[in-house]
């Protein structure tokens, strides 16, 4: 599969199936990491970049649907659920919760690769959508491809965290982002609800982009809710 060489997270408690899936993916030049529980999967997802998640619905510690709901609070990663034939109801629930596709056990290597290819196409579409997103508000501009920020035409230095925060706002222009949503996006689910770190990061970003940080023109505070990047 020449057009996709990404990193797949395989969440499956059956070691034999997990081994078979990873072997098949690696044969096609795709990296594979295995998680054996739902908690393990969630932890991996926040600390490492993955392109696709293959998720068994029957996990020992939590329901696969619950994993999907948690992941969908902060990530658009394509999710392919894997279920046994007698779990049709669960499969529908998983798709309703935000899974992209499914595989029914037992499946062949060819079926597996067909599903992963479809998921990789979804991922590309997400990327295209990101590239087409409006990238300037007033004199503030972002270049997603080069990861650069400009203010009134001049390139502005940002730390990686400041860039991530600003990029998140640019992907949601005009939308209120809740404090907890931002924290999950920037630091991951394991970070809890530490608003202190977000306030410090926001202050640092505002000192760079706002002429008068006390009365911001770009990123507005929505008291008691979160923040919003103004829509012009
Ligand atoms: Ca299982």
Boltz pocket constraint, residues with backbone or C-beta under 6 A from the ligand:
constraints:
  - pocket:
      binder: B
      contacts: [[A, 12], [A, 13], [A, 14], [A, 56], [A, 57], [A, 58], [A, 59], [A, 60]]
      max_distance: 6.0
